[in-house]
Amino acid sequence: MTDAKTESIAGTDKPVFDRRLLPPMMLGSVLNPINSTIISVALVPIAKALGAPASQTAWLVSALYLATALGQPVVGRLIDIFGPRRLFLVSTSLVGVAGVVGTLAPNLGVLIASRVLLGFGTCAGYPAAMALLRSEGKRTGQDNPGGVLTALAVANQTVAVVGPLLGGLLIGVGGWRATFALNIPLAVAAVLLGLWRLPKAAVTDRATVTDRTAASPDDPAATGEPPQRGSIAARIDLPGMGLFAATLTSLLLFLMNLHLRNWYLLLIVAAAGAAFAVRELRTATPFIDLRVLGGNTPLLTTYGRALVAYVVAYAFLYGFSQWTEEGYGLSPFHAGLVQIPMFLMAIGVSVVTGRRKSVRGKLLVGAAGQIVACLVILTLSGTSPLWLLLLVALIFGVPQGLNNLALQNSVYFQADPERTASSAGLLRTFAYIGSMVASSATAASFGDHADTGGMHQLAWVMLAAGVLYLLLTVFDRTLGRAAAAVTDATRAGK
């Protein structure tokens, strides 16, 4: 690609955002959402084809998010160090491999393994997009140049519209295996776009080094040469990553199979978590800087808010979809059609509110929307009119459009600029922990069959999470600063 630094607004010397970066940024960031939504209408056909109950097919959801929850902050940190291009190309190639494995899977175990590969493969897209946005912001002098954060949010919502409907179409034409085969052409397109459009220089790495130390002319970071092997190993913090993985894996395995006999997993969580904290507080270049993160209360609150928000969002996405097929009697295609009002509403809300400064207002309305939708779900039955299902989906579209955008903006302006990608990865990690809680609650509520009683039980869990989300927003007095930062960025981006 040509040097982006030569681009400027006509008649001025003011540099502009390099729009050629948008295609790989968009495609990379939506690989995970499209696989999240497309599987929602494939769970029942897979269960029937492989003879598995809903409690087992729930692992197809959990496997993706377990891998992504682990991989996002790890890959994000590597992107902070080495730049986005290499990590983007490796990860998106893995998406293609996962597509092949899933398409040919002979049983549920192999299918779950393909979802694990898919989770790791989709790890780089979103952190890479945030890192590119940060580096372009530094180059142009504009945070969120051209409203790219809004564009990313709208792209994710648009893909979410396509996911369930596309899944239903693919299942109708080629069976549930076609939903896995879709990843093969998507991965090829992402790799080609990455090779063609992403800059080769690891700008993020050099910026990080020169910000922290006054690099001499012979410093590899100053000359653009790769750092020495020893310094790479020290900065990656492999022990910290390993302890983080052990902590999170144990926690998520416990959440996925809530039972007293699994108490030992909580001991592993406590031991690995304590060792991780000690390691990160003592090492010079931690994987997750707990000192900085611990002092950043607004960012920690945003992560907590993301967790409970996505408990509601993913419980609806998977639980409601399964109920519309098994409890209400819709086909996978029609179950996908029922969710279209939600995603269309989410796109409209994101577009209309994308450049408005109120972060707190978006979060409050989003919380209210979740609560109202959960209350309506509690009135549903197998004989409810179809328009009532569509109304639930429409109401859910409001928090879908507001929450994602507001959380994304919050992290971008609250995070340490040198750790933009890893902070963005952690946002997704907390969101995926929420999805794991939702998946666990869905499996416990439905058991072997997604009936109306199970849907009502799940709705109570969603309602509790929605109320907690509202409380975390009402009592957070730091949101005004995020709104001010969004305002300044919006003005600069015009």
C-alpha positions in Angstrom: 0.0 0.0 0.0 1.1 3.6 -0.5 2.4 5.6 2.4 -0.7 6.8 4.3 1.3 9.8 5.6 1.1 11.5 2.2 -2.7 11.7 2.4 -4.2 15.0 3.5 -7.3 17.1 3.1 -7.3 18.9 -0.2 -5.8 22.4 0.1 -4.4 21.8 3.6 -1.6 19.9 5.3 -4.0 18.2 7.7 -3.6 14.4 7.4 -6.7 12.2 7.1 -7.6 8.7 8.2 -6.4 6.1 5.6 -9.7 4.7 4.4 -7.9 1.8 2.8 -7.4 0.3 6.2 -11.2 0.0 6.7 -11.9 -3.3 4.7 -9.5 -5.5 6.7 -10.4 -3.7 9.9 -14.1 -4.3 9.3 -13.8 -7.9 8.1 -11.5 -8.9 10.8 -13.6 -7.5 13.6 -16.8 -9.2 12.3 -15.5 -12.7 12.0 -16.4 -13.5 15.6 -19.8 -11.8 15.6 -20.9 -13.6 12.4 -19.9 -17.0 13.9 -21.7 -16.1 17.2 -25.0 -15.3 15.5 -25.0 -17.9 12.7 -24.6 -20.8 15.3 -27.7 -19.6 17.1 -30.1 -21.1 14.5 -27.8 -24.2 13.9 -27.9 -25.6 17.4 -31.1 -27.5 17.1 -30.3 -29.0 13.6 -26.9 -30.1 14.9 -28.5 -31.6 18.0 -30.9 -33.6 15.9 -28.2 -34.7 13.4 -25.7 -35.8 16.1 -28.2 -37.0 18.7 -27.0 -34.5 21.4 -29.2 -32.7 24.0 -29.3 -28.9 24.3 -27.1 -29.1 27.4 -24.3 -30.6 25.3 -24.6 -28.5 22.1 -24.3 -25.5 24.5 -20.5 -26.3 24.4 -20.5 -25.2 20.7 -21.2 -21.7 22.1 -19.0 -22.0 25.1 -16.0 -23.4 23.2 -15.8 -20.4 20.9 -16.0 -17.9 23.8 -13.6 -19.9 26.1 -10.9 -19.7 23.4 -11.7 -16.1 22.5 -11.8 -15.0 26.1 -8.3 -16.5 26.6 -6.9 -15.4 23.3 -8.2 -11.8 22.9 -6.0 -10.1 25.6 -3.0 -12.4 24.7 -3.2 -11.5 21.0 -4.0 -7.9 21.9 -0.8 -7.7 23.9 1.2 -9.2 21.1 -0.4 -6.6 18.7 0.7 -3.9 21.1 4.2 -5.1 20.9 4.6 -6.3 17.3 1.9 -4.4 15.4 -1.3 -5.8 13.9 -0.3 -7.2 10.5 1.4 -10.5 11.5 -1.1 -11.4 14.2 -4.0 -10.6 11.9 -2.7 -12.8 9.1 -1.9 -15.8 11.4 -5.2 -15.6 13.2 -7.4 -15.2 10.2 -5.6 -18.2 8.5 -6.7 -20.2 11.5 -10.3 -19.3 10.8 -10.0 -21.1 7.5 -8.6 -24.2 9.1 -11.4 -24.2 11.6 -13.9 -23.9 8.8 -12.4 -27.1 7.1 -12.4 -29.0 10.4 -16.0 -28.0 11.2 -17.3 -28.9 7.8 -15.8 -32.4 7.9 -16.4 -33.0 11.7 -17.7 -36.6 12.2 -19.1 -36.0 15.8 -19.8 -33.4 18.3 -16.4 -33.6 19.9 -14.6 -32.6 16.7 -17.2 -29.9 16.1 -16.4 -28.4 19.5 -12.7 -28.6 18.7 -13.3 -26.6 15.5 -15.1 -23.9 17.5 -12.1 -23.7 19.8 -9.9 -23.2 16.7 -12.4 -20.6 15.4 -12.2 -18.8 18.7 -8.5 -18.4 18.6 -8.6 -17.5 14.9 -11.0 -14.6 15.5 -8.9 -13.1 18.3 -6.9 -10.7 16.3 -9.6 -8.8 14.3 -11.0 -6.5 17.0 -7.7 -5.7 18.8 -6.0 -5.1 15.5 -8.7 -2.7 14.4 -8.4 -0.7 17.7 -4.6 -0.6 17.4 -4.8 0.7 13.8 -7.3 3.3 14.9 -5.1 4.4 17.7 -2.0 4.7 15.4 -4.0 6.6 12.8 -5.3 8.8 15.5 -1.7 9.7 16.5 -0.7 10.3 12.9 -3.7 12.5 12.1 -4.0 14.1 15.5 -7.6 13.1 15.7 -9.0 10.5 18.1 -11.7 8.4 16.4 -11.0 10.0 13.0 -14.0 10.1 10.8 -16.2 8.3 13.3 -14.5 4.9 12.7 -15.6 3.6 16.1 -19.2 4.1 15.0 -18.4 2.4 11.7 -17.0 -0.6 13.5 -20.1 -0.8 15.8 -22.4 -0.6 12.8 -20.4 -3.2 10.9 -20.8 -5.6 13.8 -24.6 -4.9 14.0 -25.0 -5.4 10.3 -23.3 -8.7 10.4 -25.5 -9.7 13.3 -28.5 -9.0 11.1 -27.1 -11.3 8.4 -26.0 -14.0 10.7 -29.2 -15.8 11.8 -30.9 -15.3 8.4 -27.8 -16.4 6.5 -27.5 -19.4 8.9 -31.1 -20.4 8.1 -30.5 -20.1 4.4 -27.3 -22.1 4.5 -28.9 -24.8 6.6 -31.8 -25.0 4.1 -29.5 -25.3 1.1 -26.5 -27.3 2.4 -27.4 -28.4 6.0 -25.7 -27.2 9.2 -22.2 -28.0 7.9 -22.5 -25.1 5.4 -22.5 -22.7 8.4 -18.9 -23.9 9.2 -17.8 -24.0 5.5 -18.6 -20.3 5.3 -15.5 -19.5 7.2 -13.2 -20.8 4.4 -14.0 -18.0 1.9 -14.2 -15.4 4.7 -10.7 -16.4 5.9 -9.3 -16.2 2.4 -10.8 -12.8 1.9 -9.4 -11.6 5.2 -5.9 -12.9 4.6 -5.8 -11.3 1.1 -7.0 -7.9 2.4 -4.5 -8.1 5.3 -1.6 -8.8 2.8 -2.8 -6.0 0.5 -3.9 -3.2 2.9 -2.3 -3.6 6.3 1.0 -1.7 6.9 4.1 -3.9 7.3 5.9 -1.7 9.9 5.2 -2.6 13.5 4.5 1.1 14.4 2.8 0.2 17.7 5.9 -1.6 18.9 8.3 1.2 18.2 6.0 3.8 19.6 5.7 1.9 22.8 9.4 1.6 23.3 10.2 5.2 22.5 7.5 6.4 24.8 8.9 4.4 27.7 12.6 4.9 27.1 14.7 7.4 25.2 15.9 5.0 22.5 19.3 5.7 21.1 20.0 5.7 17.3 21.4 2.1 17.6 18.3 0.9 19.4 16.5 -1.8 17.3 13.2 -0.1 18.1 14.5 3.3 16.9 15.9 1.8 13.6 12.9 -0.3 12.8 14.8 -3.6 13.2 13.2 -6.4 15.1 14.1 -6.4 18.8 16.5 -9.0 20.2 15.1 -12.4 21.1 15.7 -11.9 24.8 13.9 -8.6 25.0 10.9 -10.1 23.1 10.6 -13.0 25.6 10.8 -10.5 28.5 8.1 -8.2 27.1 5.7 -11.0 26.1 5.5 -12.3 29.8 4.8 -15.9 29.0 4.4 -17.0 32.6 1.9 -14.2 33.2 -0.1 -15.4 30.1 0.0 -19.0 31.3 -1.3 -18.1 34.7 -4.0 -15.9 33.2 -5.1 -18.8 31.0 -5.1 -21.3 33.9 -7.2 -18.9 36.0 -9.7 -18.1 33.3 -10.0 -21.7 32.0 -10.8 -23.1 35.4 -13.4 -20.4 36.1 -15.1 -20.9 32.8 -15.1 -24.7 33.2 -16.8 -24.3 36.6 -19.4 -21.9 35.1 -20.2 -24.3 32.3 -20.9 -27.2 34.7 -22.2 -25.7 38.0 -22.1 -28.5 40.5 -20.7 -29.0 44.0 -18.6 -31.9 42.8 -16.5 -29.4 40.8 -15.5 -27.4 43.8 -11.8 -28.1 43.1 -12.0 -25.8 40.1 -12.6 -22.9 42.3 -9.5 -23.8 44.3 -7.5 -23.8 41.0 -9.0 -20.4 40.2 -8.0 -19.0 43.5 -4.4 -20.4 43.4 -3.8 -19.5 39.8 -5.3 -16.1 40.2 -3.1 -15.4 43.3 0.0 -16.5 41.5 -1.0 -14.4 38.4 -1.4 -11.3 40.6 2.0 -11.8 42.3 3.7 -12.4 39.0 2.2 -9.3 37.4 3.0 -7.0 40.3 6.6 -8.1 40.4 7.6 -8.3 36.7 9.0 -5.3 34.9 6.9 -5.8 31.8 3.6 -7.5 32.9 1.1 -9.0 30.5 -1.7 -7.1 32.3 -0.3 -4.2 34.3 -2.4 -4.6 37.5 -0.9 -1.4 39.0 -2.3 0.7 36.1 -5.5 -1.3 35.8 -6.1 -1.3 39.5 -5.8 2.4 39.6 -8.2 2.8 36.6 -11.5 2.5 38.3 -13.5 3.8 35.3 -12.1 1.1 33.1 -12.6 -1.7 35.6 -16.3 -0.5 36.0 -16.7 -0.6 32.2 -15.4 -4.2 32.2 -17.9 -5.2 34.9 -20.7 -3.5 33.0 -19.7 -5.4 29.8 -19.8 -8.7 31.7 -23.4 -8.3 32.9 -24.6 -6.6 29.7 -23.5 -9.6 27.6 -25.1 -12.1 30.0 -28.4 -10.6 28.9 -27.4 -10.2 25.2 -26.1 -13.8 24.7 -28.8 -15.4 26.8 -31.3 -13.8 24.5 -29.4 -14.6 21.3 -29.0 -18.4 22.1 -31.8 -19.1 24.6 -34.5 -17.2 22.7 -33.4 -18.7 19.4 -33.6 -22.3 20.7 -37.0 -21.6 22.3 -38.5 -20.2 19.1 -37.5 -23.5 17.3 -38.2 -26.1 20.0 -40.7 -24.3 22.3 -42.6 -22.3 19.6 -42.1 -24.6 16.6 -40.3 -22.3 14.1 -37.9 -23.6 11.5 -34.2 -22.4 11.7 -34.9 -20.0 8.8 -37.9 -18.5 10.4 -36.2 -18.3 13.8 -33.5 -16.2 12.1 -36.2 -14.0 10.6 -37.7 -13.3 14.0 -34.4 -11.8 15.2 -34.1 -9.4 12.2 -36.1 -6.6 13.9 -33.5 -6.6 16.8 -30.5 -6.2 14.5 -32.2 -3.6 12.2 -33.2 -1.6 15.3 -29.6 -1.9 16.6 -28.1 -0.6 13.3 -30.5 2.3 13.3 -29.8 3.2 16.9 -26.0 2.9 16.3 -26.1 5.2 13.3 -28.4 7.8 14.9 -26.5 8.0 18.2 -23.0 7.2 17.0 -21.7 10.8 17.1 -23.7 11.9 20.2 -21.6 12.6 23.2 -23.7 11.1 26.0 -22.1 7.8 27.1 -24.1 7.7 30.3 -27.4 8.3 28.5 -26.8 5.5 26.1 -26.0 3.1 28.9 -29.1 4.1 30.9 -31.4 3.7 28.0 -29.7 0.4 27.1 -30.2 -0.9 30.6 -33.9 0.1 30.6 -34.3 -1.6 27.2 -32.9 -4.9 28.5 -35.2 -4.9 31.6 -38.3 -4.1 29.6 -37.5 -6.9 27.1 -37.0 -9.4 29.8 -40.3 -8.6 31.4 -42.1 -9.1 28.1 -40.3 -12.5 27.7 -41.9 -13.6 31.0 -45.3 -13.2 29.3 -44.5 -15.5 26.3 -45.9 -19.0 25.8 -46.0 -21.5 23.0 -49.3 -20.0 21.9 -48.3 -16.4 21.9 -48.9 -14.4 18.7 -46.0 -14.0 16.4 -46.1 -10.2 16.6 -45.2 -10.5 20.4 -42.0 -12.4 19.5 -41.2 -9.7 17.0 -41.9 -7.0 19.6 -39.4 -8.6 22.0 -36.7 -8.7 19.3 -37.5 -5.0 18.4 -37.1 -3.9 22.1 -33.8 -5.8 22.4 -32.5 -3.9 19.4 -32.3 -0.7 21.4 -29.7 -2.0 24.0 -27.9 -3.9 21.3 -27.3 -0.7 19.4 -26.5 1.5 22.4 -24.5 -0.8 24.8 -21.9 -2.0 22.3 -21.1 1.5 21.0 -21.0 3.1 24.5 -18.8 0.3 26.0 -16.4 0.5 23.0 -16.1 4.3 23.3 -15.5 4.0 27.0 -12.6 1.6 26.7 -11.0 3.5 23.9 -10.9 6.7 25.9 -10.3 5.1 29.4 -7.5 2.8 28.5 -3.7 3.4 28.6 -2.9 4.4 24.9 0.1 2.1 24.9 -2.1 -0.9 25.7 -5.1 -0.1 23.4 -5.2 -3.5 21.8 -4.8 -5.5 25.0 -7.4 -3.3 26.7 -9.8 -3.8 23.8 -9.1 -7.6 24.1 -9.9 -7.5 27.8 -13.2 -5.8 27.0 -14.1 -8.8 24.7 -12.8 -11.2 27.4 -15.2 -9.8 30.0 -18.0 -9.9 27.4 -17.2 -13.5 26.7 -17.2 -14.4 30.4 -20.7 -12.9 30.3 -21.5 -15.1 27.4 -20.2 -18.2 29.3 -22.5 -17.3 32.2 -25.3 -16.9 29.7 -24.5 -20.3 28.1 -24.3 -22.0 31.5 -27.7 -20.4 32.6 -29.2 -21.5 29.2 -28.0 -25.1 29.7 -29.3 -25.2 33.3 -32.6 -23.7 32.4 -33.4 -25.8 29.3 -31.8 -29.2 30.1 -32.7 -31.6 27.3 -35.4 -29.4 25.7 -35.9 -25.7 25.2 -39.5 -25.4 26.6 -41.4 -22.3 27.7 -40.8 -23.0 31.4 -37.0 -23.0 30.8 -37.3 -19.8 28.8 -39.0 -18.1 31.7 -36.4 -19.4 34.1 -33.7 -18.0 31.9 -35.5 -14.6 31.6 -35.3 -14.2 35.4 -31.5 -14.6 35.2 -31.4 -12.1 32.4 -33.6 -9.7 34.4 -31.3 -9.9 37.4 -28.2 -9.1 35.2 -30.1 -6.2 33.5 -30.9 -4.7 36.9 -27.2 -5.0 38.0 -26.2 -3.3 34.7 -28.5 -0.4 35.5 -27.1 -0.1 39.0 -23.5 -0.1 37.7 -24.4 2.7 35.4 -26.5 4.8 37.8 -23.8 4.9 40.5 -20.8 5.4 38.1 -19.9 9.1 38.4 -16.9 8.8 36.0 -18.9 8.5 32.9 -19.0 12.2 32.4 -15.2 12.2 31.6 -15.7 9.6 28.9 -18.5 11.6 27.4 -16.2 14.7 27.3 -13.5 12.7 25.5 -16.0 11.4 23.0 -17.2 15.0 22.4 -13.6 16.2 21.7 -12.9 13.3 19.4 -16.2 13.9 17.5 -15.3 17.6 16.9 -11.8 16.7 15.9 -13.0 14.0 13.5 -15.4 16.4 11.6 
